[in-house]
Amino acid sequence: MDNFMYRSSSPSCDCDYMEFTKENVIKALHMLSLGATKEADDYLHSFQQSNCAWFIAEDILSHVPHHEVPVLTFAAITFAKKIKQHINTLLGSELTALKETLTRHLVRASMIPESTPLVVQLGVCLSTLGLMSSNWDYELEDFVKHLSGKPKHIMALLEVLKVLPEETRPSNLPLTGTDLKCVFQELRLQSSYILNVLETILERPDLPEGCLSKCLAVCGSWTRFGLVLPEQVLDRKLFQRINIILVTPLDSAHLEAAECVDAMLDQSRTANKLDNRLNHLVFSLIPAFKRYGGDTKLLQNYCQIFVNLFKTHFHVTQNDLLKIQERMRTIQLLLLVAEHCPLELIETSITVWSLLTQDLHMVRLYRNDFTRLLELLLPRTALPASYESITRPDTMVTDRFRGLLSEVLVDLAPLVDVDAMEKLYDVVKNEQSPWNYVEVAIFFLRHLMVQFRERQPELILKILDSVKHRPQAFIRLQVLELISVPDTVDFVTIWRSLLNELRRDVPMVAAIESRLSLLMPHWNYFLILATMVDEFRLKESDRCHLLASMCALLRELPPPDVMKVKMYMVNVEWTSCPAHIWENRVKVFKDI
């Protein structure tokens, strides 16, 4: 290592405004932590580009007593950057010395409390060195043996083994395609050995807390990046542990066990081959999923697995008609998610329903399940009853789930039948239906009616008639959305709907203004509206905004029409309008 250091740091340490020293680096890191970002950040960036960085980073990591973990972590990050930039210029002896030094730092770091970020970055350093220069038939085994002593050393070893597959990504490893492929193949040859290491570690009686989680995280990482195949895990004791954790379920290592199953499903989809044992495991999780519905963390893990099995099974069996019954079972997993999970978890499943529309010739088979989905989501998607008195919904943030669901409903419209649409409309027309159920039923109908284009205008008119006396702002907003559906309702219906909203006690002016363009090019409606503005319960500022919005649209008319409209507008008479207000309104019209 000494030879490496001397050769790498021999050029002079250039700097802009401050000498590159260990003390100055630590000072800059302290400044950065206090928010003095620009100067400190520029200095540290320049430092990492300098030749001094090798020596100073080593000095920081070697200091006794050790520096604070953030300072040590920055030194390790610096090493990782330098290794990736300059590894091709290092001699074999220098690489060996660097590996030995970094391994010593790793062993030391493993004994420092709360040092996981440091261990991870040292793992990145060692992974990069190993991936780009190792002979994997013996160096990986030597490294494992070296860190298999103390339990805390083992935790550091597992951290490096977890990081190693992540560093094989082209964005992380500065190798050409051919060299990267060779590295990948060499690592895959070590996959059985790694699984042996993990199982051997888990048999030890002296393991620290969290070791099981870390071992499963390693297994998940090697599987996710394709270095361990699903069938290899299925044949192992590790899979039995995963099974017990998820089926029981156990809080400890639950996330890591779920991530292992997810990784196995992802790789099964890539390989276009799904082992029935994996399929069986997922279905065996249903009782635990139902039993622990109050634990959001566990639910989230199960949801991810259920959704992943559906996607994987659909991909693998898409052209196999003999597997349709199996697919129908996987759809039941999605329905379980819709029935038992909060909306933020249903989000993880809702988009995969769109896959079913890839089999349009089998739409009839999916209709009952889709109808069941609508029944489950209607109450789940309804607004709280307490929103009834809210009068300005246009000022609220659009609900995330509805935004996602609206796209999915349009995709799934081919799966809906007349009976399902009638059931939704029954909710709307029933005067006893709670207002929030009426509102969400209109939301569903609005997106699904694209399947019945010929009946769409008729259905919209029926909905408008059914809710014309409903005062809730959210229902009225759905009405405005309905009349905004292109090429569905006539101008008279649009005009009446807008006028009806303006006559409310508290009209939604912004929502009206954004829909005035629906009346174009029939500008005579604007002339009528201009004469009526004093009839509405509006502040004068809102009246002027409304008139200004009309004028902005009228400017888009052909020049002859613009002149005609302007003449009419400036001669509008408001019988109960004070002179100064009249003048302000006329000024608005003169801008046409």
Protein Blocks (a to p, Z undefined) as FASTA:
>chain_A
ZZmmmmmmmpccddfkbccdfklmmmmmmmmmnopamlmmmmmmmmmmpmklmmmmmmmm
mpccdddfklmmmmmmmmmmmmmmmmmmpcfklmmmmmmmmmmmmmmmmmpghilmmmmm
mmmmmmmmmmmmpcfklmmmmmmmmmmmbfklmmmmmmmmmmmmmmmpmklmccdfklmm
mmmmmmmmmmmmmmmmmmmmmmpckbcehklmmmmmmmmmmmmnopacfklmmmpmklmm
mmmmmmmpcfehklmmmmmmmmmmmmmmmnopacfklmmmmmmmmmmmmmmmmlmklmmm
mmmmmmmmmmmmmmmmmmmmklmmmmmmmmmmmmmmmmmpcfklmmmmmmmmmmmmmmmm
lmmmmmmmmmmmmmmmmmmmpccfklmmpcblmlpccdfklmmmmmmmmmmmmmpcfklm
mmmmmmmmmmkbcfklmmmmmmmmmmmmmmmmmlmmmmmmmmmmmmmmpmbfklmmmmmm
mmmpghkbcfklmmmmmmmmmmpmbdcfklmmmmmmmmpcclklmmmmmmmmmmpccdfk
lmmmmmmmmmmmmmmpcfklmmmmmmmmmmpccfkbcfklmmmmmmmmmmZZ
